[in-house]
Amino acid sequence: MSLSLLSLIAATPALAHHPFGMPEGSGITAWQGVISGIGHPLLGPDHLLFLLAVALVGLKQPRRWVLPLLALGLGGSLVSQLVPLPSALETAAEALVSLTLVLEGLVILGRLPVWLLLPAISLHGYLLGGAVIGAEPAPLLAYGLGLLIGQGLLLVVVTSASTRLMKRFGSNGRQILAGIWIGLGAAFTWSLLVP
């Protein structure tokens, strides 16, 4: 467990691109699109930590949040195909994604409203979708399917475990974990903005 946490902390959000060294954009096949779609949010530490922390937010009826979160995440990916991110803004956008961990920590602490998770996951989706700009329609749709599978399964698991985790960690444990998420989000952001 501590080795896994250490590897997450040591990883940087800028490495959250296609898994297994696959090509960007037009060089990806449909099969690679599915694999990349599943792996991309799970291998990028900022994306993975964001999805995992949904279990700690304390959502009322957590399962009801799965479809809106998935829809907005995939919607963000679709928007990235229509309005690509200029390369000059890539670092700033990655920093904003890292700051969503800070936002989520504040939501866990009850300092910010829960609905802020919805635009935050759209931002994650926007950056995840940017990885396949220029792809042919088949790999693009396959990537979207992979994102749906990867994020959907993870969201179902974390929302299913949410009530048990809330009881297990208790109020103090949730506060400590929220602090860890805030610290990680700030550290990731710092690493991106300060050379």
Helices and strands as residue ranges (DSSP letters): H 2-10, G 13-15, G 19-21, G 25-27, H 30-43, H 45-53, G 54-56, G 62-65, H 66-82, G 87-89, H 90-108, G 114-116, H 117-129, G 130-132, H 137-193
